[in-house]
Amino acid sequence: MKFTSIAKRSAALLTAALMGTTVMASCGDSSESSKDEKGNTKVVVIGELDPQISGQQIIAQEKGFFEEEGLNVDLQLLTDPSVSTTMVASGQAQFYSISNYQAINLVDKGTTVDIIAPAVNAGNTQVVIGGPNLEITSAKDLEGKKMGYTDGAGVIVAVKNMCDDLGVDYSKIQLVNLQAVDMLAALESGEIDFFAAWEPWGIKAEEFGGKVLFTGTKSYLPENTGDVNYLNFIVAMAVNDDFLKSNPDECKAYIRAMVKATDYINNNLDDASKIIAEKINLDQETCKQIMEKNVYKVGYDATFKSSCEELAQYMKDSGLNTSLVAYDSYTNTELAKEVDPALVTE
């Protein structure tokens, strides 16, 4: 099955030692734009085989929303994050999607990142799931247990926030560094007691009796069941810096098309999940289950800002970053305000 998760991609971009980092720089001739025979601006949009990363991009393309806004989009769904960042850096692509976690890390490494609008909160797909035989009466029972995780993945923020919230000693959890597919096998065999990963691995673990303990935004733990604020993992629209400076109208057109796509997803989930599943080679039911966990919403709000600031602090404190990355250094709210003032409420 072809599937690339945002958490895996973000972990890949954290350090060169983890899955490989490619740092973007503003170069190339991406500021130049050309028109097709209809007068639409030709742009390359980078996406991935993931309903969080590219759900809205796919719908905007397949339903004609990009064309309605005067854009002739070459949507390229990739599997390798280093390829996408290289394409944007070299001017071969203009628009791409990026998580707030990834953006903060890239800025810390000296990369220019221009987020023009947040697009989807995927915090509920960042999942911590126990094995079939794990029995707990409180969150503190996780102390001493073995947890599978991928070093550098953002879901660890959710684990640490849960520990702080419920008085669990994180240092007493036995950490086992694994890739997600290996976590699944280890959980089923009993080699680990629970794991912290991302969808669709949680869904797949449930198929053999795994039980969700908590996610970035939901808790099922005995002493705290309901909505939580452990990790808002938000994917945003970003644009090449040169293109942004020379083509603000096209950037606003991109935002408008993505707003239309977002409305379509929220009002037509069955059809949208079918369209997206076909494009990313994922079965529709799994695609729909993942999409149901997401909050598709375009715009800057207090949740996005606080999430970014929390992640920046965590990444500095944990040594993933060398600096405390300022929120204003990679966000641009002006275009979203011009599209619709209601898109900026932070």
Secondary structure, 3 states (H helix, E strand, C coil): CCCCCHHHHHHHCCCCCCCCCCCCCCCCCCCCCEECCCCCEEEEEEEECCHHHHHHHHHHHHCCHHHHCCEEEEEEEECCHHHHHHHHHHCCCCEEEEEHHHHHHHHHCCCCCCEEEEEEECHHHEEEEECCCCCCCCHHHHCCCEEEECCCCCHHHHHHHHHHHHCCCHHHCEEEECCHHHHHHHHHHCCCCEEEEECCHHHHHHCCCCEEEEECCEEEECCEEEECCCCCCEEEEEECHHHHHHCHHHHHHHHHHHHHHHHHHHHCHHHHHHHHHHHHCCCHHHHHHHHHHCEECCCECHHHHHHHHHHHHHHHHCCCCCCCCCHHHCECCHHHHHHCHHHECC
